[in-house]
Amino acid sequence: MKMKFDKDKIKDRISSNLLKIRGEYGCSQREMSQKCHINRNMYGLWEDGYVMPSALGLLSLSEGLGISIDDLVKKDL
């Protein structure tokens, strides 16, 4: 069975989740990007919902934030 995913909804969910997580940490985008070993500008594009993270980006976020990729992508945190 072919699964259907709405790319824009997933991108929006990731963006929203990153913003919520950063709020919980109480830090800047720069601090979050450093925590995840990601370029600050790229992190900002992801959090602001302009660009969807690549597979490597999702792995970096997952490791840096201590959250599963499934939770980051599929759940409203």
Helices and strands as residue ranges (DSSP letters): H 7-25, H 29-35, H 40-47, H 55-65, H 69-74
